[in-house]
Amino acid sequence: MSTRQPKPVQSLLLASRYIILFAIIGSFIGAVAVQVYGFWLAVGLVLTMVRTGVAIDVESAKSISVSFVVLIDFFLIGILLYIFSVGLYQLFIAPDTELRGVASVHSLEQLKEKLVVTISVLLLASFAVLVVDWHGGWDILAVGAGIGLVLLALAALRFVGFWREEHLPHRINATPPDDAH
């Protein structure tokens, strides 16, 4: 009984998947940094509101709203980096790792889906900041149309992905037909 040794190229390719650790660690560090910075921004914002005594008027409400929506943007970017980091880890390093919740990823398609949804929410939140801070004019129309086109493209990508999964045969890990030998 002989044990089959992997070919040198196969061994190299299997080991090279650990190059992805740079992306995993980098995006995880980025996620932590953005979350911590967002937390400090929130604390600073609340302390400033308490210390200065926020006036109850429309302009103050707009200013506070914009500040908190920008804060939401920060946290969404941190979440995006975290999902990306955990997804890459699950796909390339430890595919048998079972995580619960949003971070659980079993395919590159699932990771892309989660990233598309998060980016869509991030774009909408960014547009909300612009709308709240808007002072009139037609420039908001161009920004809204641009974001709308990006969201439309993302929706089209999702649709194509769903269609492809339903209608095209899966070729990966498929066994060849018997008459192909």
Backbone as ProteinMPNN parsed JSONL, in Angstrom:
{"seq_chain_A": "MSTRQPKPVQSLLLASRYIILFAIIGSFIGAVAVQVYGFWLAVGLVLTMVRTGVAIDVESAKSISVSFVVLIDFFLIGILLYIFSVGLYQLFIAPDTELRGVASVHSLEQLKEKLVVTISVLLLASFAVLVVDWHGGWDILAVGAGIGLVLLALAALRFVGFWREEHLPHRINATPPDDAH", "coords_chain_A": {"N_chain_A": [[0.854, -1.171, 0.0], [0.849, 2.012, -1.046], [1.524, 5.343, -0.144], [0.342, 8.203, -1.576], [2.222, 10.82, -2.731], [1.919, 14.363, -2.733], [2.184, 16.334, -5.677], [4.872, 18.61, -6.508], [3.973, 21.151, -7.514], [1.291, 21.106, -6.812], [1.534, 21.005, -4.027], [2.742, 23.495, -3.591], [0.696, 25.229, -4.474], [-1.343, 24.576, -2.652], [-0.162, 25.408, -0.263], [0.119, 28.093, -0.801], [-2.281, 29.298, -0.331], [-2.222, 30.442, 2.12], [-1.243, 32.945, 1.776], [-3.364, 34.579, 1.686], [-3.751, 35.235, 4.279], [-2.602, 37.732, 4.757], [-4.499, 39.534, 3.701], [-6.655, 38.817, 5.319], [-5.786, 39.381, 7.974], [-5.073, 42.077, 7.669], [-7.557, 43.29, 6.915], [-9.028, 42.647, 9.184], [-7.648, 44.036, 11.215], [-8.109, 46.601, 10.24], [-10.912, 46.663, 10.543], [-11.186, 46.554, 13.347], [-9.824, 48.926, 14.04], [-11.419, 50.905, 12.789], [-13.868, 50.495, 14.113], [-13.171, 51.076, 16.8], [-12.354, 53.746, 16.514], [-14.795, 54.843, 15.643], [-16.314, 54.39, 17.941], [-15.014, 56.127, 19.736], [-15.565, 58.527, 18.462], [-18.359, 58.602, 18.821], [-18.555, 58.752, 21.625], [-17.225, 61.206, 22.007], [-18.96, 62.901, 20.605], [-21.375, 62.707, 22.067], [-20.47, 63.643, 24.574], [-19.768, 66.262, 23.855], [-22.278, 67.239, 23.172], [-23.556, 67.148, 25.676], [-21.867, 68.782, 27.213], [-21.943, 71.311, 25.901], [-24.599, 71.867, 25.797], [-27.064, 71.357, 23.866], [-28.896, 73.26, 21.596], [-32.415, 73.415, 21.069], [-33.444, 73.277, 18.139], [-34.067, 73.454, 14.58], [-31.698, 73.582, 13.021], [-29.703, 72.66, 14.801], [-30.654, 70.085, 15.233], [-30.364, 69.068, 12.631], [-27.561, 69.147, 12.377], [-26.729, 67.379, 14.409], [-27.994, 65.074, 13.505], [-26.646, 64.625, 11.05], [-24.069, 64.171, 12.045], [-24.438, 61.76, 13.478], [-25.278, 60.027, 11.421], [-22.983, 59.981, 9.845], [-21.394, 58.695, 11.679], [-22.66, 56.209, 11.7], [-21.93, 55.434, 9.131], [-19.175, 55.029, 9.543], [-19.235, 52.799, 11.295], [-20.496, 50.935, 9.619], [-18.543, 50.61, 7.637], [-16.57, 49.409, 9.191], [-17.928, 47.034, 9.819], [-18.197, 45.947, 7.26], [-15.471, 45.442, 6.654], [-14.948, 43.557, 8.651], [-16.726, 41.412, 8.023], [-15.662, 40.749, 5.54], [-13.073, 39.934, 6.294], [-13.566, 37.709, 8.04], [-15.015, 36.124, 6.287], [-13.121, 35.551, 4.248], [-11.321, 34.1, 5.818], [-12.873, 31.87, 6.504], [-13.308, 30.799, 3.962], [-10.746, 30.286, 2.818], [-8.809, 29.455, 4.741], [-9.855, 27.973, 6.987], [-12.184, 26.124, 6.177], [-13.958, 24.408, 7.424], [-14.736, 25.62, 9.717], [-17.368, 26.64, 11.683], [-19.402, 29.298, 11.874], [-21.788, 31.383, 13.441], [-24.539, 33.419, 12.401], [-24.305, 36.613, 10.712], [-21.673, 36.648, 9.804], [-21.04, 34.147, 8.843], [-19.86, 32.316, 6.159], [-19.966, 30.385, 3.239], [-19.276, 30.217, 0.618], [-17.68, 31.887, -2.138], [-19.529, 33.352, -3.523], [-21.506, 33.835, -1.557], [-20.025, 35.498, 0.149], [-19.559, 37.685, -1.547], [-22.221, 38.473, -1.871], [-22.921, 39.336, 0.733], [-21.151, 41.477, 0.982], [-22.068, 43.155, -1.089], [-24.642, 43.84, -0.177], [-23.991, 45.204, 2.203], [-22.429, 47.316, 1.182], [-24.397, 48.596, -0.322], [-26.138, 49.548, 1.685], [-24.353, 51.266, 2.938], [-23.91, 53.161, 0.899], [-26.498, 54.249, 0.742], [-26.75, 55.364, 3.306], [-24.727, 57.277, 3.184], [-25.758, 58.939, 1.217], [-27.981, 59.851, 2.579], [-26.786, 61.532, 4.472], [-25.908, 63.576, 2.791], [-28.374, 64.531, 1.892], [-29.581, 65.493, 4.242], [-27.82, 67.537, 4.847], [-28.144, 69.19, 2.718], [-28.426, 72.171, 0.79], [-30.124, 73.139, -1.122], [-30.445, 73.377, -4.714], [-29.33, 71.76, -7.783], [-27.376, 69.893, -7.694], [-27.603, 67.75, -5.976], [-29.241, 66.023, -7.309], [-27.625, 64.898, -9.301], [-25.787, 63.468, -7.73], [-27.543, 61.721, -6.414], [-28.562, 60.341, -8.641], [-26.228, 59.113, -9.55], [-25.574, 57.42, -7.364], [-27.901, 55.92, -7.413], [-27.591, 54.594, -9.894], [-25.353, 53.015, -9.331], [-26.446, 51.374, -7.318], [-28.418, 50.143, -8.839], [-26.801, 48.706, -10.614], [-25.579, 46.966, -8.792], [-27.837, 45.563, -7.935], [-28.499, 44.325, -10.337], [-26.279, 42.657, -10.639], [-26.724, 40.938, -8.481], [-29.134, 39.766, -9.311], [-28.311, 38.438, -11.669], [-26.517, 36.648, -10.542], [-28.26, 35.068, -8.944], [-29.888, 34.036, -10.986], [-28.009, 32.601, -12.467], [-27.235, 30.633, -10.626], [-29.606, 29.183, -10.403], [-30.214, 28.328, -13.033], [-27.994, 27.435, -14.522], [-25.893, 24.599, -14.948], [-23.967, 23.209, -12.298], [-20.563, 23.053, -12.401], [-18.345, 22.666, -10.86], [-16.672, 20.345, -8.854], [-18.076, 18.333, -10.031], [-18.752, 15.093, -11.221], [-17.394, 13.451, -14.069], [-19.377, 12.427, -16.909], [-20.242, 8.954, -17.514], [-19.701, 8.131, -20.135], [-17.56, 9.657, -20.884], [-15.11, 8.59, -20.391]], "CA_chain_A": [[0.0, 0.0, 0.0], [1.718, 3.185, -1.112], [0.878, 6.632, 0.073], [0.59, 9.06, -2.719], [2.809, 12.114, -2.378], [1.44, 15.435, -3.595], [3.146, 16.873, -6.639], [5.422, 19.881, -6.011], [3.117, 22.285, -7.873], [0.093, 20.993, -5.99], [1.93, 21.402, -2.673], [2.949, 24.94, -3.612], [-0.608, 25.885, -4.565], [-2.055, 24.388, -1.388], [0.474, 26.254, 0.753], [-0.012, 29.509, -1.154], [-3.551, 29.863, 0.157], [-1.931, 31.196, 3.338], [-0.974, 34.334, 1.393], [-4.618, 35.273, 1.99], [-3.673, 35.717, 5.665], [-2.334, 39.169, 4.735], [-5.791, 40.208, 3.511], [-7.494, 38.535, 6.49], [-5.281, 40.137, 9.125], [-5.182, 43.503, 7.36], [-8.946, 43.753, 6.992], [-9.473, 42.541, 10.57], [-7.062, 45.187, 11.927], [-8.875, 47.761, 9.787], [-12.242, 46.609, 11.173], [-11.033, 46.934, 14.759], [-9.451, 50.347, 14.103], [-12.585, 51.731, 12.433], [-14.862, 50.375, 15.19], [-12.676, 51.823, 17.97], [-12.439, 55.173, 16.178], [-16.219, 55.18, 15.656], [-16.738, 54.443, 19.344], [-14.512, 57.373, 20.316], [-16.351, 59.609, 17.87], [-19.667, 58.606, 19.486], [-18.355, 59.276, 22.983], [-16.925, 62.633, 21.877], [-20.172, 63.592, 20.161], [-22.303, 62.785, 23.196], [-19.882, 64.543, 25.571], [-19.894, 67.622, 23.336], [-23.686, 67.614, 23.297], [-23.846, 67.372, 27.091], [-21.07, 69.905, 27.704], [-22.341, 72.583, 25.311], [-26.041, 72.071, 25.903], [-27.549, 71.481, 22.499], [-30.124, 74.039, 21.436], [-33.501, 72.655, 20.454], [-33.898, 73.942, 16.925], [-33.923, 72.637, 13.382], [-30.291, 73.531, 12.606], [-28.989, 71.762, 15.718], [-31.111, 68.719, 14.941], [-29.707, 68.659, 11.391], [-26.144, 68.939, 12.652], [-26.601, 66.149, 15.189], [-28.375, 63.974, 12.612], [-25.542, 64.391, 10.121], [-22.966, 63.576, 12.811], [-24.732, 60.361, 13.789], [-25.299, 59.235, 10.187], [-21.568, 59.775, 9.526], [-20.962, 57.666, 12.628], [-23.182, 54.943, 11.176], [-21.042, 55.098, 8.012], [-17.944, 54.456, 10.107], [-19.501, 51.449, 11.794], [-20.765, 50.071, 8.467], [-17.251, 50.292, 7.017], [-15.953, 48.414, 10.076], [-18.653, 45.768, 9.64], [-17.801, 45.45, 5.945], [-14.127, 44.878, 6.792], [-15.033, 42.361, 9.496], [-17.355, 40.351, 7.234], [-14.673, 40.369, 4.53], [-11.999, 39.207, 6.973], [-14.063, 36.408, 8.5], [-15.383, 35.356, 5.101], [-11.892, 35.023, 3.651], [-10.794, 33.069, 6.721], [-13.693, 30.665, 6.349], [-13.184, 30.236, 2.621], [-9.404, 29.868, 2.412], [-7.959, 28.89, 5.796], [-10.549, 26.96, 7.788], [-13.542, 25.989, 5.631], [-14.815, 23.62, 8.32], [-15.118, 26.452, 10.853], [-18.786, 26.98, 11.624], [-19.729, 30.529, 12.581], [-23.214, 31.706, 13.378], [-24.917, 34.798, 12.124], [-23.995, 37.316, 9.478], [-20.3, 36.414, 9.366], [-20.88, 32.807, 8.299], [-19.735, 32.313, 4.704], [-19.616, 29.061, 2.747], [-18.83, 30.296, -0.765], [-17.298, 33.22, -2.574], [-20.785, 34.018, -3.883], [-22.111, 34.341, -0.317], [-19.221, 36.631, 0.616], [-19.871, 38.812, -2.419], [-23.59, 38.891, -1.552], [-22.884, 40.099, 1.979], [-20.458, 42.73, 0.708], [-22.946, 43.986, -1.919], [-25.702, 44.368, 0.685], [-23.394, 46.181, 3.114], [-22.063, 48.491, 0.385], [-25.651, 49.276, -0.669], [-26.581, 50.29, 2.872], [-23.372, 52.335, 3.126], [-24.222, 54.204, -0.082], [-27.753, 54.916, 1.136], [-26.467, 56.188, 4.484], [-23.942, 58.428, 2.721], [-26.682, 59.836, 0.527], [-28.815, 60.485, 3.609], [-25.999, 62.646, 5.018], [-25.954, 64.661, 1.814], [-29.728, 65.086, 1.852], [-29.805, 66.269, 5.465], [-26.951, 68.714, 4.797], [-28.383, 69.824, 1.431], [-28.844, 73.568, 0.875], [-30.808, 73.48, -2.364], [-29.64, 73.239, -5.925], [-29.53, 70.558, -8.585], [-26.243, 68.985, -7.547], [-28.042, 66.544, -5.255], [-29.83, 65.14, -8.308], [-26.525, 64.158, -9.935], [-25.268, 62.509, -6.742], [-28.578, 60.694, -6.238], [-28.603, 59.52, -9.854], [-25.015, 58.294, -9.543], [-25.747, 56.359, -6.364], [-28.962, 55.051, -7.933], [-27.033, 53.736, -10.939], [-24.507, 52.006, -8.673], [-27.347, 50.42, -6.676], [-29.035, 49.382, -9.919], [-25.792, 47.747, -11.083], [-25.44, 45.941, -7.749], [-29.039, 44.724, -8.0], [-28.374, 43.505, -11.541], [-25.314, 41.606, -10.325], [-27.406, 39.965, -7.62], [-30.09, 39.036, -10.133], [-27.557, 37.539, -12.544], [-26.003, 35.578, -9.68], [-29.359, 34.164, -8.603], [-30.295, 33.349, -12.202], [-26.968, 31.641, -12.824], [-27.3, 29.503, -9.688], [-30.809, 28.393, -10.659], [-30.392, 27.842, -14.396], [-26.808, 26.844, -15.124], [-25.411, 23.435, -14.192], [-22.761, 23.435, -11.509], [-19.472, 22.259, -12.961], [-17.314, 22.426, -9.844], [-16.805, 19.094, -8.11], [-18.976, 17.414, -10.727], [-18.078, 13.922, -11.776], [-17.651, 13.385, -15.51], [-20.318, 11.369, -17.29], [-19.614, 7.66, -17.735], [-19.234, 7.96, -21.498], [-16.411, 10.524, -21.121], [-13.852, 7.87, -20.145]], "C_chain_A": [[0.902, 1.237, 0.0], [0.903, 4.443, -0.849], [1.306, 7.561, -1.046], [1.09, 10.423, -2.254], [2.24, 13.199, -3.296], [2.564, 15.926, -4.512], [3.645, 18.218, -6.128], [4.538, 21.087, -6.32], [1.848, 22.283, -7.02], [0.398, 21.428, -4.559], [2.111, 22.912, -2.58], [1.618, 25.678, -3.637], [-1.401, 25.744, -3.274], [-1.477, 25.283, -0.301], [0.258, 27.733, 0.471], [-1.331, 30.117, -0.688], [-3.334, 30.685, 1.417], [-1.49, 32.629, 3.04], [-2.2, 35.186, 1.73], [-4.617, 35.794, 3.425], [-3.37, 37.219, 5.723], [-3.635, 39.957, 4.599], [-6.685, 40.021, 4.732], [-7.07, 39.399, 7.67], [-5.412, 41.638, 8.878], [-6.6, 44.024, 7.466], [-9.493, 43.641, 8.412], [-8.924, 43.707, 11.402], [-7.802, 46.464, 11.541], [-10.249, 47.812, 10.434], [-12.166, 47.054, 12.628], [-10.743, 48.426, 14.874], [-10.649, 51.249, 13.818], [-13.638, 51.673, 13.534], [-14.44, 51.173, 16.426], [-12.77, 53.321, 17.71], [-13.898, 55.64, 16.179], [-16.758, 55.294, 17.073], [-16.282, 55.759, 19.983], [-15.215, 58.586, 19.732], [-17.716, 59.729, 18.557], [-19.556, 59.188, 20.885], [-18.105, 60.781, 22.929], [-18.152, 63.44, 21.489], [-21.155, 63.761, 21.32], [-21.76, 63.732, 24.272], [-19.976, 66.002, 25.131], [-21.335, 68.108, 23.46], [-24.037, 67.946, 24.737], [-23.146, 68.634, 27.588], [-21.577, 71.237, 27.168], [-23.826, 72.867, 25.447], [-26.626, 72.362, 24.538], [-28.861, 72.261, 22.482], [-31.171, 73.173, 20.733], [-34.046, 73.486, 19.304], [-33.561, 73.056, 15.731], [-32.455, 72.508, 12.964], [-29.468, 72.612, 13.505], [-29.37, 70.313, 15.468], [-30.465, 68.199, 13.661], [-28.246, 68.311, 11.632], [-25.913, 67.629, 13.402], [-26.942, 64.939, 14.32], [-27.243, 63.619, 11.665], [-24.387, 63.701, 10.847], [-23.222, 62.102, 13.096], [-24.819, 59.483, 12.537], [-23.869, 58.989, 9.706], [-20.99, 58.698, 10.438], [-21.435, 56.279, 12.177], [-22.328, 54.483, 9.986], [-19.75, 54.456, 8.512], [-18.172, 53.013, 10.548], [-19.794, 50.474, 10.654], [-19.472, 49.675, 7.75], [-16.519, 49.253, 7.865], [-16.604, 47.049, 9.932], [-18.278, 45.137, 8.304], [-16.42, 44.79, 6.013], [-14.14, 43.588, 7.605], [-15.62, 41.179, 8.716], [-16.385, 39.832, 6.178], [-13.571, 39.513, 5.153], [-12.434, 37.806, 7.382], [-14.435, 35.526, 7.31], [-14.172, 34.756, 4.407], [-11.292, 33.914, 4.502], [-11.556, 31.759, 6.535], [-13.498, 30.007, 4.991], [-11.808, 29.621, 2.353], [-8.609, 29.132, 3.485], [-8.654, 27.74, 6.517], [-11.986, 26.795, 7.302], [-14.491, 25.197, 6.526], [-15.253, 24.401, 9.548], [-16.562, 26.878, 10.684], [-19.021, 28.207, 12.493], [-21.216, 30.789, 12.434], [-23.401, 33.153, 12.964], [-24.427, 35.313, 10.78], [-22.619, 36.935, 8.939], [-20.099, 35.055, 8.716], [-20.916, 32.835, 6.772], [-19.29, 30.934, 4.257], [-19.161, 29.067, 1.294], [-18.437, 31.735, -1.075], [-18.532, 34.024, -2.971], [-21.477, 34.6, -2.649], [-21.355, 35.546, 0.207], [-19.515, 37.862, -0.232], [-21.266, 39.362, -2.124], [-23.613, 39.76, -0.296], [-22.208, 41.455, 1.777], [-21.335, 43.673, -0.105], [-24.045, 44.615, -1.06], [-25.148, 45.452, 1.607], [-23.003, 47.456, 2.367], [-23.312, 49.277, -0.006], [-26.156, 50.115, 0.497], [-25.647, 51.47, 3.129], [-23.624, 53.487, 2.152], [-25.486, 54.971, 0.296], [-27.54, 55.816, 2.349], [-25.672, 57.432, 4.095], [-24.833, 59.438, 2.004], [-27.59, 60.55, 1.526], [-28.09, 61.662, 4.249], [-26.063, 63.839, 4.07], [-27.325, 65.33, 1.784], [-29.982, 65.96, 3.08], [-29.011, 67.574, 5.425], [-27.162, 69.541, 3.527], [-28.922, 71.232, 1.617], [-29.535, 74.032, -0.396], [-29.881, 73.298, -3.554], [-29.855, 71.88, -6.568], [-28.414, 69.538, -8.402], [-26.623, 67.68, -6.849], [-28.642, 65.525, -6.226], [-28.749, 64.285, -8.978], [-25.965, 63.103, -8.986], [-26.262, 61.369, -6.551], [-28.664, 59.767, -7.442], [-27.383, 58.6, -9.916], [-25.12, 57.135, -8.565], [-26.828, 55.383, -6.82], [-28.453, 54.101, -9.005], [-26.14, 52.642, -10.346], [-25.388, 50.946, -8.014], [-28.06, 49.552, -7.716], [-28.067, 48.324, -10.459], [-25.601, 46.626, -10.066], [-26.645, 44.999, -7.752], [-28.984, 43.809, -9.217], [-27.384, 42.363, -11.314], [-25.938, 40.522, -9.446], [-28.37, 39.117, -8.432], [-29.381, 38.024, -11.024], [-26.998, 36.368, -11.731], [-27.079, 34.585, -9.306], [-29.793, 33.362, -9.823], [-29.293, 32.26, -12.557], [-27.015, 30.422, -11.914], [-28.485, 28.597, -9.981], [-30.796, 27.693, -12.007], [-29.162, 27.195, -15.035], [-26.343, 25.657, -14.296], [-24.125, 23.788, -13.452], [-21.672, 22.496, -12.009], [-18.412, 21.921, -11.913], [-17.658, 21.166, -9.063], [-17.773, 18.115, -8.771], [-18.167, 16.237, -11.252], [-18.381, 13.854, -13.26], [-18.634, 12.276, -15.823], [-19.557, 10.1, -17.628], [-19.058, 7.514, -19.147], [-18.02, 8.838, -21.827], [-15.091, 9.797, -20.931], [-13.314, 7.281, -21.381]], "O_chain_A": [[1.637, 1.468, 0.96], [-0.243, 4.575, -1.279], [2.482, 7.668, -1.392], [0.429, 11.093, -1.461], [2.095, 12.981, -4.498], [3.738, 15.921, -4.142], [2.931, 18.902, -5.395], [4.372, 21.959, -5.467], [1.392, 23.332, -6.566], [-0.395, 22.142, -3.947], [1.684, 23.536, -1.608], [1.432, 26.648, -2.901], [-2.06, 26.691, -2.845], [-2.221, 25.855, 0.495], [0.218, 28.541, 1.398], [-1.468, 31.34, -0.658], [-4.161, 31.531, 1.755], [-1.375, 33.442, 3.958], [-2.076, 36.375, 2.024], [-5.389, 36.693, 3.758], [-3.827, 37.905, 6.637], [-3.843, 40.94, 5.31], [-7.389, 40.945, 5.139], [-7.897, 40.068, 8.289], [-5.814, 42.385, 9.77], [-6.828, 45.086, 8.045], [-10.331, 44.448, 8.813], [-9.652, 44.297, 12.2], [-8.09, 47.306, 12.392], [-10.707, 48.883, 10.833], [-12.993, 47.844, 13.083], [-11.337, 49.115, 15.702], [-10.869, 52.238, 14.517], [-14.243, 52.694, 13.859], [-15.26, 51.865, 17.029], [-13.211, 54.08, 18.573], [-14.194, 56.729, 16.671], [-17.558, 56.181, 17.374], [-17.051, 56.423, 20.677], [-15.438, 59.572, 20.436], [-18.174, 60.837, 18.841], [-20.37, 60.021, 21.284], [-18.69, 61.542, 23.699], [-18.357, 64.544, 21.993], [-21.702, 64.846, 21.52], [-22.513, 64.536, 24.821], [-20.237, 66.881, 25.953], [-21.576, 69.262, 23.814], [-24.741, 68.922, 24.994], [-23.741, 69.452, 28.289], [-21.636, 72.21, 27.919], [-24.262, 73.998, 25.232], [-26.669, 73.517, 24.112], [-29.795, 71.973, 23.231], [-30.842, 72.315, 19.914], [-34.971, 74.282, 19.465], [-32.865, 72.048, 15.858], [-32.021, 71.419, 12.589], [-28.622, 71.864, 13.015], [-28.519, 69.424, 15.486], [-30.062, 67.038, 13.594], [-27.756, 67.292, 11.144], [-25.008, 66.865, 13.067], [-26.271, 63.909, 14.385], [-26.917, 62.444, 11.495], [-23.796, 62.758, 10.322], [-22.313, 61.282, 12.968], [-24.465, 58.306, 12.593], [-23.568, 57.904, 9.21], [-20.18, 57.88, 10.0], [-20.693, 55.301, 12.267], [-22.036, 53.295, 9.846], [-19.293, 53.455, 7.961], [-17.395, 52.12, 10.211], [-19.387, 49.314, 10.714], [-19.327, 48.535, 7.308], [-15.917, 48.323, 7.328], [-15.92, 46.026, 9.924], [-18.066, 43.927, 8.225], [-16.23, 43.696, 5.482], [-13.425, 42.639, 7.284], [-15.072, 40.078, 8.747], [-16.295, 38.627, 5.947], [-13.186, 38.485, 4.594], [-11.74, 36.829, 7.099], [-14.194, 34.318, 7.329], [-14.189, 33.588, 4.019], [-10.813, 32.909, 3.977], [-10.962, 30.686, 6.425], [-13.523, 28.78, 4.888], [-11.711, 28.561, 1.735], [-7.805, 28.26, 3.154], [-8.092, 26.652, 6.639], [-12.912, 27.279, 7.952], [-15.708, 25.313, 6.389], [-16.055, 23.907, 10.341], [-16.934, 27.421, 9.644], [-18.854, 28.153, 13.712], [-21.821, 30.451, 11.416], [-22.523, 33.994, 13.158], [-24.173, 34.549, 9.849], [-22.427, 36.905, 7.723], [-19.064, 34.833, 8.089], [-21.878, 33.314, 6.17], [-18.352, 30.368, 4.818], [-18.708, 28.042, 0.784], [-18.813, 32.669, -0.367], [-18.574, 35.239, -2.777], [-21.975, 35.725, -2.688], [-21.966, 36.513, 0.662], [-19.7, 38.957, 0.3], [-21.47, 40.576, -2.128], [-24.26, 40.807, -0.276], [-22.643, 42.461, 2.338], [-21.349, 44.875, 0.159], [-24.342, 45.801, -1.208], [-25.768, 46.503, 1.772], [-23.224, 48.558, 2.869], [-23.283, 50.508, -0.019], [-26.556, 51.264, 0.312], [-26.102, 52.553, 3.496], [-23.559, 54.654, 2.537], [-25.535, 56.196, 0.181], [-28.093, 56.914, 2.409], [-25.918, 58.517, 4.621], [-24.675, 60.648, 2.171], [-27.928, 61.719, 1.338], [-28.71, 62.685, 4.539], [-26.25, 64.977, 4.502], [-27.424, 66.551, 1.666], [-30.54, 67.051, 2.96], [-29.479, 68.602, 5.916], [-26.425, 70.498, 3.289], [-29.763, 71.475, 2.481], [-29.521, 75.224, -0.703], [-28.678, 73.09, -3.398], [-30.468, 70.981, -5.991], [-28.511, 68.423, -8.915], [-26.029, 66.633, -7.107], [-28.563, 64.318, -5.998], [-28.944, 63.089, -9.194], [-25.699, 61.973, -9.396], [-25.881, 60.199, -6.529], [-28.82, 58.556, -7.29], [-27.502, 57.435, -10.294], [-24.791, 55.999, -8.903], [-26.697, 54.173, -6.641], [-28.835, 52.932, -9.03], [-26.163, 51.496, -10.794], [-25.114, 49.752, -8.134], [-28.276, 48.361, -7.491], [-28.463, 47.19, -10.727], [-25.475, 45.461, -10.443], [-26.494, 43.788, -7.592], [-29.38, 42.646, -9.138], [-27.623, 41.236, -11.747], [-25.701, 39.332, -9.653], [-28.423, 37.898, -8.269], [-29.81, 36.875, -11.119], [-27.01, 35.227, -12.193], [-26.843, 33.377, -9.345], [-30.038, 32.16, -9.726], [-29.672, 31.141, -12.903], [-26.851, 29.295, -12.381], [-28.389, 27.379, -9.827], [-31.309, 26.58, -12.127], [-29.303, 26.464, -16.015], [-26.394, 25.703, -13.066], [-23.308, 24.572, -13.935], [-21.855, 21.279, -12.031], [-17.658, 20.964, -12.09], [-18.805, 20.961, -8.667], [-18.236, 17.172, -8.13], [-17.023, 16.397, -11.676], [-19.497, 14.162, -13.679], [-18.718, 11.292, -15.088], [-18.38, 10.147, -17.984], [-18.046, 6.841, -19.341], [-17.502, 8.769, -22.942], [-14.042, 10.34, -21.279], [-12.262, 6.641, -21.353]]}, "name": "protein", "num_of_chains": 1, "seq": "MSTRQPKPVQSLLLASRYIILFAIIGSFIGAVAVQVYGFWLAVGLVLTMVRTGVAIDVESAKSISVSFVVLIDFFLIGILLYIFSVGLYQLFIAPDTELRGVASVHSLEQLKEKLVVTISVLLLASFAVLVVDWHGGWDILAVGAGIGLVLLALAALRFVGFWREEHLPHRINATPPDDAH"}
